[in-house]
Amino acid sequence: MRDVYLADYARSAFTRAHPRKPEVDGWADTRSDVLLAAVIDALLERGDLDGAAVEDLSIGCALPVKEQWSFGGRYPLWLAERLGERGRACASRQIDQQCGSGLAALRSTAREIQAGAIEVGIAGGVENMTRVPMGPALFKEGVLTSPAALQEVDWLALGVALNMGVTAERLAEAADIGREAMDAFALASHRRAAAADTEGRFNGERLMLANAAGERIVRDANIRADTTAERLAGLDPVFQEGGRVTAGNSSPLTSGAAAALLMSEEALTRHGATPLARVVGIADCGVAPERMGAGAAAAIQRVLDQAGLGIADIDAWEINEAFAAVPLHAMGELALDPERVNVWGGALALGHPLGATGIRLAGTLARILQVKNKRYGCAAACIGGGQGIALLLESA
């Protein structure tokens, strides 16, 4: 198989989504396909890459319904001006693997390059959680449905599996992860993200894009530099009476888009591009749906086994903070060094625009490896419904 390289990566600022208070979301007036197209255009422009070189576009979106239905990825492709007439001839697809959708999109494009089918492709991801609310609201509207046949499966606790917060409660209980530990992890995430932002760590990935009103959205709105352990401890459980999972140790609703440019070695030479990292491997797996957060650790172990690497070989980890219990479970299960996990903060502080998150995990990880002059990194996410997905990168 051919080697695949992450040539570049960019994202929009991540904003605070709120379906009932759209005024708090900087992207509330911007359709998902328009936002992703703007990210793609900016990515190609800064790399001075002719859009005609792009042969493939994969888009991750966890809720591809209502206006996030993109006709198989065609809408963002048609809206991206730099792809041009020749670029519109490239293949596209929209992938739903829930919170793993962005990494799944990256995997799809990477495998096209590995197989020799294409030389250059883009993997993108997007979610506007103000304009297309989370699953529970869509179930109430009838946009999403729960099949009656599944409700009769005796081993499947469907009510738990469909509520991500309850699955996080189950994971925390099974792994003996206490409320205090989850709050402490959330506090660290905000402090790390705030420090990284102050140091300009996100400047190389975060674009200054304008919304439909012409306002430039330049900051990640979810980072709370002033939060404290006392504030976090004062929050009530959200999903279960007497539970451990709160709004403070869960990722907030978020809107945003991200895109990664992938190339073969030959394409890098042809276009004079300097890559961020080489894709070593990508693996996913299934786990018990009522403990879906365990998927991150399981996928990490699988991708390491496939690559012949061990925990000690990995210099940096990006584990999606859908809930604090998820990275804490992976850290305990795999004996990870906390100082190597989410060193620039994670989704608890930056936000979790479902389909875009996997692209951010991969892109941020590649940039951390580059900045810290390290070799191997691993990004992973749990997936609603009981799955996990993990990516291995090697600094280029």
C-alpha positions as a Python dict, from the first residue, in 0.01 Angstrom:
ca = {
    (1, 'M'): (0, 0, 0),
    (2, 'R'): (104, 359, -61),
    (3, 'D'): (193, 587, 227),
    (4, 'V'): (-62, 858, 312),
    (5, 'Y'): (32, 1198, 450),
    (6, 'L'): (-165, 1463, 633),
    (7, 'A'): (-52, 1760, 427),
    (8, 'D'): (-253, 2030, 603),
    (9, 'Y'): (-546, 2086, 836),
    (10, 'A'): (-772, 2376, 925),
    (11, 'R'): (-1094, 2440, 1108),
    (12, 'S'): (-1343, 2710, 1190),
    (13, 'A'): (-1366, 2853, 1537),
    (14, 'F'): (-1587, 2630, 1751),
    (15, 'T'): (-1892, 2814, 1885),
    (16, 'R'): (-2139, 2751, 2166),
    (17, 'A'): (-2450, 2593, 2017),
    (18, 'H'): (-2793, 2641, 2169),
    (19, 'P'): (-3110, 2544, 1977),
    (20, 'R'): (-3334, 2754, 2205),
    (21, 'K'): (-3097, 3054, 2219),
    (22, 'P'): (-2947, 3083, 1870),
    (23, 'E'): (-2819, 3431, 1949),
    (24, 'V'): (-2533, 3280, 2154),
    (25, 'D'): (-2400, 3083, 1854),
    (26, 'G'): (-2182, 3272, 1608),
    (27, 'W'): (-2264, 3014, 1339),
    (28, 'A'): (-2641, 3011, 1406),
    (29, 'D'): (-2711, 3189, 1076),
    (30, 'T'): (-2470, 2974, 873),
    (31, 'R'): (-2565, 2645, 712),
    (32, 'S'): (-2328, 2353, 772),
    (33, 'D'): (-2250, 2305, 403),
    (34, 'V'): (-2165, 2674, 362),
    (35, 'L'): (-1936, 2667, 666),
    (36, 'L'): (-1751, 2354, 554),
    (37, 'A'): (-1711, 2494, 202),
    (38, 'A'): (-1549, 2805, 351),
    (39, 'V'): (-1303, 2589, 546),
    (40, 'I'): (-1217, 2389, 232),
    (41, 'D'): (-1160, 2708, 32),
    (42, 'A'): (-933, 2853, 301),
    (43, 'L'): (-737, 2527, 327),
    (44, 'L'): (-671, 2519, -48),
    (45, 'E'): (-593, 2889, -64),
    (46, 'R'): (-327, 2888, 204),
    (47, 'G'): (-161, 2584, 44),
    (48, 'D'): (-187, 2751, -298),
    (49, 'L'): (-330, 2425, -431),
    (50, 'D'): (-535, 2417, -749),
    (51, 'G'): (-873, 2270, -662),
    (52, 'A'): (-857, 2059, -977),
    (53, 'A'): (-596, 1844, -799),
    (54, 'V'): (-853, 1723, -545),
    (55, 'E'): (-991, 1385, -651),
    (56, 'D'): (-1197, 1281, -352),
    (57, 'L'): (-1404, 1441, -74),
    (58, 'S'): (-1530, 1254, 233),
    (59, 'I'): (-1746, 1439, 485),
    (60, 'G'): (-1820, 1328, 839),
    (61, 'C'): (-2153, 1431, 990),
    (62, 'A'): (-2318, 1260, 1286),
    (63, 'L'): (-2666, 1394, 1212),
    (64, 'P'): (-2699, 1408, 832),
    (65, 'V'): (-3064, 1508, 846),
    (66, 'K'): (-3261, 1823, 765),
    (67, 'E'): (-3025, 2080, 612),
    (68, 'Q'): (-2719, 1870, 703),
    (69, 'W'): (-2822, 1619, 436),
    (70, 'S'): (-2570, 1704, 165),
    (71, 'F'): (-2666, 1487, -134),
    (72, 'G'): (-2371, 1255, -72),
    (73, 'G'): (-2130, 1538, 3),
    (74, 'R'): (-2213, 1729, -315),
    (75, 'Y'): (-2342, 2048, -152),
    (76, 'P'): (-2016, 2153, 21),
    (77, 'L'): (-1824, 2046, -288),
    (78, 'W'): (-2036, 2267, -516),
    (79, 'L'): (-2015, 2558, -271),
    (80, 'A'): (-1632, 2544, -241),
    (81, 'E'): (-1528, 2796, -506),
    (82, 'R'): (-1164, 2690, -525),
    (83, 'L'): (-1254, 2336, -631),
    (84, 'G'): (-1365, 2486, -961),
    (85, 'E'): (-1512, 2308, -1260),
    (86, 'R'): (-1254, 2030, -1274),
    (87, 'G'): (-1261, 1980, -900),
    (88, 'R'): (-1635, 1918, -913),
    (89, 'A'): (-1558, 1598, -1101),
    (90, 'C'): (-1414, 1443, -785),
    (91, 'A'): (-1608, 1177, -598),
    (92, 'S'): (-1773, 1264, -268),
    (93, 'R'): (-1962, 1096, 13),
    (94, 'Q'): (-2113, 1179, 350),
    (95, 'I'): (-2031, 942, 636),
    (96, 'D'): (-2224, 893, 958),
    (97, 'Q'): (-2033, 705, 1225),
    (98, 'Q'): (-2164, 931, 1500),
    (99, 'C'): (-1881, 1094, 1699),
    (100, 'G'): (-1630, 898, 1491),
    (101, 'S'): (-1760, 1046, 1164),
    (102, 'G'): (-1466, 1281, 1109),
    (103, 'L'): (-1207, 1008, 1165),
    (104, 'A'): (-1414, 775, 948),
    (105, 'A'): (-1407, 1034, 669),
    (106, 'L'): (-1030, 1062, 705),
    (107, 'R'): (-1002, 683, 693),
    (108, 'S'): (-1208, 669, 373),
    (109, 'T'): (-991, 920, 189),
    (110, 'A'): (-670, 770, 327),
    (111, 'R'): (-763, 425, 201),
    (112, 'E'): (-832, 560, -147),
    (113, 'I'): (-476, 691, -150),
    (114, 'Q'): (-333, 373, 2),
    (115, 'A'): (-504, 170, -271),
    (116, 'G'): (-357, 390, -544),
    (117, 'A'): (-700, 508, -662),
    (118, 'I'): (-625, 877, -599),
    (119, 'E'): (-330, 1103, -512),
    (120, 'V'): (-503, 1395, -336),
    (121, 'G'): (-818, 1402, -126),
    (122, 'I'): (-992, 1605, 142),
    (123, 'A'): (-1154, 1467, 456),
    (124, 'G'): (-1392, 1708, 622),
    (125, 'G'): (-1639, 1714, 906),
    (126, 'V'): (-1915, 1948, 1018),
    (127, 'E'): (-2198, 1989, 1264),
    (128, 'N'): (-2419, 2286, 1344),
    (129, 'M'): (-2589, 2183, 1665),
    (130, 'T'): (-2796, 2500, 1688),
    (131, 'R'): (-2957, 2455, 1346),
    (132, 'V'): (-2984, 2074, 1367),
    (133, 'P'): (-3030, 1984, 1736),
    (134, 'M'): (-2913, 1671, 1910),
    (135, 'G'): (-3081, 1331, 1878),
    (136, 'P'): (-3343, 1355, 2159),
    (137, 'A'): (-3507, 1659, 1993),
    (138, 'L'): (-3503, 1483, 1656),
    (139, 'F'): (-3661, 1173, 1807),
    (140, 'K'): (-3943, 1391, 1943),
    (141, 'E'): (-3992, 1547, 1600),
    (142, 'G'): (-4003, 1208, 1434),
    (143, 'V'): (-3696, 1287, 1221),
    (144, 'L'): (-3517, 999, 1392),
    (145, 'T'): (-3696, 685, 1501),
    (146, 'S'): (-3633, 393, 1737),
    (147, 'P'): (-3732, 66, 1566),
    (148, 'A'): (-3988, -137, 1758),
    (149, 'A'): (-3799, -457, 1678),
    (150, 'L'): (-3493, -331, 1871),
    (151, 'Q'): (-3705, -260, 2175),
    (152, 'E'): (-3779, -632, 2195),
    (153, 'V'): (-3411, -742, 2192),
    (154, 'D'): (-3367, -873, 2547),
    (155, 'W'): (-2993, -806, 2584),
    (156, 'L'): (-3011, -448, 2450),
    (157, 'A'): (-3088, -171, 2698),
    (158, 'L'): (-3205, 59, 2421),
    (159, 'G'): (-3307, 343, 2650),
    (160, 'V'): (-2951, 353, 2784),
    (161, 'A'): (-2780, 304, 2449),
    (162, 'L'): (-2966, 600, 2297),
    (163, 'N'): (-2874, 838, 2580),
    (164, 'M'): (-2504, 917, 2570),
    (165, 'G'): (-2509, 1075, 2914),
    (166, 'V'): (-2649, 762, 3072),
    (167, 'T'): (-2385, 550, 2898),
    (168, 'A'): (-2122, 781, 3050),
    (169, 'E'): (-2278, 720, 3392),
    (170, 'R'): (-2259, 345, 3332),
    (171, 'L'): (-1895, 369, 3225),
    (172, 'A'): (-1798, 581, 3527),
    (173, 'E'): (-1968, 338, 3763),
    (174, 'A'): (-1811, 29, 3605),
    (175, 'A'): (-1463, 183, 3600),
    (176, 'D'): (-1501, 340, 3947),
    (177, 'I'): (-1441, 692, 3816),
    (178, 'G'): (-1565, 938, 4074),
    (179, 'R'): (-1731, 1276, 4028),
    (180, 'E'): (-1430, 1454, 4177),
    (181, 'A'): (-1193, 1294, 3927),
    (182, 'M'): (-1417, 1390, 3637),
    (183, 'D'): (-1449, 1749, 3755),
    (184, 'A'): (-1071, 1772, 3804),
    (185, 'F'): (-1016, 1646, 3451),
    (186, 'A'): (-1263, 1903, 3315),
    (187, 'L'): (-1086, 2182, 3503),
    (188, 'A'): (-751, 2070, 3358),
    (189, 'S'): (-900, 2065, 3008),
    (190, 'H'): (-1015, 2426, 3034),
    (191, 'R'): (-682, 2538, 3180),
    (192, 'R'): (-481, 2358, 2913),
    (193, 'A'): (-700, 2493, 2633),
    (194, 'A'): (-686, 2846, 2774),
    (195, 'A'): (-306, 2828, 2801),
    (196, 'A'): (-274, 2687, 2447),
    (197, 'D'): (-500, 2961, 2315),
    (198, 'T'): (-300, 3232, 2492),
    (199, 'E'): (23, 3086, 2353),
    (200, 'G'): (-122, 3094, 1999),
    (201, 'R'): (-119, 2714, 1959),
    (202, 'F'): (-448, 2716, 1768),
    (203, 'N'): (-353, 2996, 1530),
    (204, 'G'): (-212, 2750, 1279),
    (205, 'E'): (-538, 2558, 1257),
    (206, 'R'): (-819, 2799, 1347),
    (207, 'L'): (-940, 3013, 1060),
    (208, 'M'): (-1091, 3361, 1079),
    (209, 'L'): (-1413, 3309, 883),
    (210, 'A'): (-1720, 3530, 848),
    (211, 'N'): (-2073, 3416, 925),
    (212, 'A'): (-2378, 3503, 715),
    (213, 'A'): (-2402, 3841, 889),
    (214, 'G'): (-2045, 3926, 786),
    (215, 'E'): (-1908, 3896, 1139),
    (216, 'R'): (-1569, 3726, 1171),
    (217, 'I'): (-1579, 3440, 1421),
    (218, 'V'): (-1225, 3408, 1551),
    (219, 'R'): (-1238, 3256, 1900),
    (220, 'D'): (-1338, 2919, 2042),
    (221, 'A'): (-1635, 3015, 2254),
    (222, 'N'): (-1647, 2724, 2497),
    (223, 'I'): (-1314, 2772, 2676),
    (224, 'R'): (-1372, 2893, 3032),
    (225, 'A'): (-1040, 3018, 3160),
    (226, 'D'): (-1202, 3138, 3481),
    (227, 'T'): (-1377, 2817, 3584),
    (228, 'T'): (-1288, 2667, 3919),
    (229, 'A'): (-1315, 2337, 4101),
    (230, 'E'): (-1579, 2494, 4326),
    (231, 'R'): (-1797, 2596, 4030),
    (232, 'L'): (-1773, 2254, 3876),
    (233, 'A'): (-1852, 2085, 4206),
    (234, 'G'): (-2165, 2299, 4242),
    (235, 'L'): (-2329, 2170, 3923),
    (236, 'D'): (-2610, 1917, 3951),
    (237, 'P'): (-2604, 1581, 3767),
    (238, 'V'): (-2778, 1605, 3431),
    (239, 'F'): (-2866, 1254, 3324),
    (240, 'Q'): (-2928, 1054, 3640),
    (241, 'E'): (-3045, 1148, 3988),
    (242, 'G'): (-2749, 1123, 4223),
    (243, 'G'): (-2523, 1066, 3923),
    (244, 'R'): (-2171, 1184, 3844),
    (245, 'V'): (-2208, 1335, 3496),
    (246, 'T'): (-2277, 1709, 3486),
    (247, 'A'): (-2275, 1982, 3225),
    (248, 'G'): (-1929, 2072, 3355),
    (249, 'N'): (-1769, 1733, 3293),
    (250, 'S'): (-1950, 1679, 2961),
    (251, 'S'): (-1870, 1841, 2628),
    (252, 'P'): (-2099, 2134, 2537),
    (253, 'L'): (-2320, 2152, 2231),
    (254, 'T'): (-2099, 2301, 1960),
    (255, 'S'): (-2105, 2419, 1599),
    (256, 'G'): (-1802, 2403, 1371),
    (257, 'A'): (-1631, 2256, 1067),
    (258, 'A'): (-1287, 2115, 991),
    (259, 'A'): (-1098, 1975, 692),
    (260, 'A'): (-776, 1782, 633),
    (261, 'L'): (-580, 1762, 309),
    (262, 'L'): (-437, 1416, 241),
    (263, 'M'): (-174, 1333, -19),
    (264, 'S'): (40, 1048, -145),
    (265, 'E'): (418, 1089, -135),
    (266, 'E'): (420, 1151, -510),
    (267, 'A'): (159, 1424, -475),
    (268, 'L'): (359, 1595, -200),
    (269, 'T'): (656, 1618, -436),
    (270, 'R'): (445, 1731, -731),
    (271, 'H'): (275, 2010, -536),
    (272, 'G'): (575, 2111, -325),
    (273, 'A'): (390, 2041, -2),
    (274, 'T'): (550, 1975, 337),
    (275, 'P'): (335, 1730, 537),
    (276, 'L'): (243, 1746, 902),
    (277, 'A'): (240, 1369, 958),
    (278, 'R'): (217, 1025, 802),
    (279, 'V'): (-92, 812, 860),
    (280, 'V'): (28, 488, 1019),
    (281, 'G'): (-304, 316, 1077),
    (282, 'I'): (-674, 355, 1152),
    (283, 'A'): (-892, 99, 1330),
    (284, 'D'): (-1242, 82, 1471),
    (285, 'C'): (-1433, -174, 1676),
    (286, 'G'): (-1756, -242, 1859),
    (287, 'V'): (-1820, -245, 2234),
    (288, 'A'): (-2124, -285, 2459),
    (289, 'P'): (-2370, -11, 2355),
    (290, 'E'): (-2463, 74, 2714),
    (291, 'R'): (-2095, 153, 2782),
    (292, 'M'): (-2010, 316, 2450),
    (293, 'G'): (-1738, 531, 2610),
    (294, 'A'): (-1521, 220, 2645),
    (295, 'G'): (-1482, 222, 2267),
    (296, 'A'): (-1194, 468, 2270),
    (297, 'A'): (-966, 240, 2475),
    (298, 'A'): (-1066, -67, 2273),
    (299, 'A'): (-993, 103, 1941),
    (300, 'I'): (-658, 232, 2068),
    (301, 'Q'): (-551, -118, 2162),
    (302, 'R'): (-660, -252, 1823),
    (303, 'V'): (-475, 8, 1616),
    (304, 'L'): (-159, -35, 1827),
    (305, 'D'): (-172, -411, 1780),
    (306, 'Q'): (-216, -373, 1406),
    (307, 'A'): (83, -139, 1385),
    (308, 'G'): (305, -347, 1614),
    (309, 'L'): (343, -59, 1860),
    (310, 'G'): (294, -35, 2235),
    (311, 'I'): (168, 229, 2477),
    (312, 'A'): (527, 339, 2552),
    (313, 'D'): (584, 419, 2183),
    (314, 'I'): (317, 691, 2179),
    (315, 'D'): (434, 1041, 2260),
    (316, 'A'): (98, 1221, 2247),
    (317, 'W'): (-266, 1121, 2281),
    (318, 'E'): (-579, 1301, 2167),
    (319, 'I'): (-877, 1121, 2320),
    (320, 'N'): (-1211, 1286, 2260),
    (321, 'E'): (-1363, 1432, 2573),
    (322, 'A'): (-1726, 1365, 2489),
    (323, 'F'): (-1748, 1309, 2864),
    (324, 'A'): (-1461, 1325, 3114),
    (325, 'A'): (-1526, 959, 3191),
    (326, 'V'): (-1411, 856, 2841),
    (327, 'P'): (-1043, 967, 2852),
    (328, 'L'): (-1026, 879, 3222),
    (329, 'H'): (-1140, 527, 3142),
    (330, 'A'): (-884, 496, 2860),
    (331, 'M'): (-608, 632, 3083),
    (332, 'G'): (-689, 380, 3354),
    (333, 'E'): (-748, 86, 3122),
    (334, 'L'): (-427, 140, 2923),
    (335, 'A'): (-207, 300, 3192),
    (336, 'L'): (-153, 620, 2993),
    (337, 'D'): (63, 905, 3118),
    (338, 'P'): (-182, 1194, 3193),
    (339, 'E'): (84, 1445, 3090),
    (340, 'R'): (67, 1311, 2733),
    (341, 'V'): (-313, 1317, 2702),
    (342, 'N'): (-491, 1618, 2546),
    (343, 'V'): (-207, 1853, 2628),
    (344, 'W'): (-382, 2149, 2458),
    (345, 'G'): (-716, 2070, 2617),
    (346, 'G'): (-1001, 1878, 2463),
    (347, 'A'): (-1371, 1880, 2384),
    (348, 'L'): (-1475, 1966, 2741),
    (349, 'A'): (-1322, 2308, 2676),
    (350, 'L'): (-1297, 2341, 2298),
    (351, 'G'): (-1634, 2185, 2222),
    (352, 'H'): (-1751, 1881, 2030),
    (353, 'P'): (-1912, 1957, 1691),
    (354, 'L'): (-1974, 1587, 1638),
    (355, 'G'): (-1881, 1534, 1272),
    (356, 'A'): (-1591, 1780, 1283),
    (357, 'T'): (-1432, 1650, 1601),
    (358, 'G'): (-1237, 1360, 1446),
    (359, 'I'): (-1069, 1593, 1197),
    (360, 'R'): (-974, 1827, 1482),
    (361, 'L'): (-834, 1539, 1686),
    (362, 'A'): (-615, 1428, 1394),
    (363, 'G'): (-504, 1777, 1293),
    (364, 'T'): (-430, 1899, 1644),
    (365, 'L'): (-240, 1578, 1719),
    (366, 'A'): (-22, 1624, 1409),
    (367, 'R'): (57, 1981, 1510),
    (368, 'I'): (143, 1876, 1868),
    (369, 'L'): (388, 1617, 1734),
    (370, 'Q'): (545, 1883, 1516),
    (371, 'V'): (568, 2149, 1787),
    (372, 'K'): (707, 1909, 2047),
    (373, 'N'): (932, 1727, 1798),
    (374, 'K'): (785, 1388, 1887),
    (375, 'R'): (740, 1080, 1669),
    (376, 'Y'): (413, 892, 1728),
    (377, 'G'): (68, 1011, 1827),
    (378, 'C'): (-270, 846, 1864),
    (379, 'A'): (-615, 1006, 1834),
    (380, 'A'): (-928, 822, 1942),
    (381, 'A'): (-1299, 868, 1999),
    (382, 'C'): (-1585, 670, 2142),
    (383, 'I'): (-1891, 635, 1921),
    (384, 'G'): (-2260, 637, 2007),
    (385, 'G'): (-2417, 296, 1967),
    (386, 'G'): (-2113, 121, 2109),
    (387, 'Q'): (-1807, 167, 1890),
    (388, 'G'): (-1463, 323, 1899),
    (389, 'I'): (-1218, 452, 1639),
    (390, 'A'): (-847, 534, 1662),
    (391, 'L'): (-583, 684, 1433),
    (392, 'L'): (-204, 650, 1453),
    (393, 'L'): (18, 927, 1316),
    (394, 'E'): (394, 952, 1272),
    (395, 'S'): (552, 1295, 1254),
    (396, 'A'): (674, 1364, 902),
}
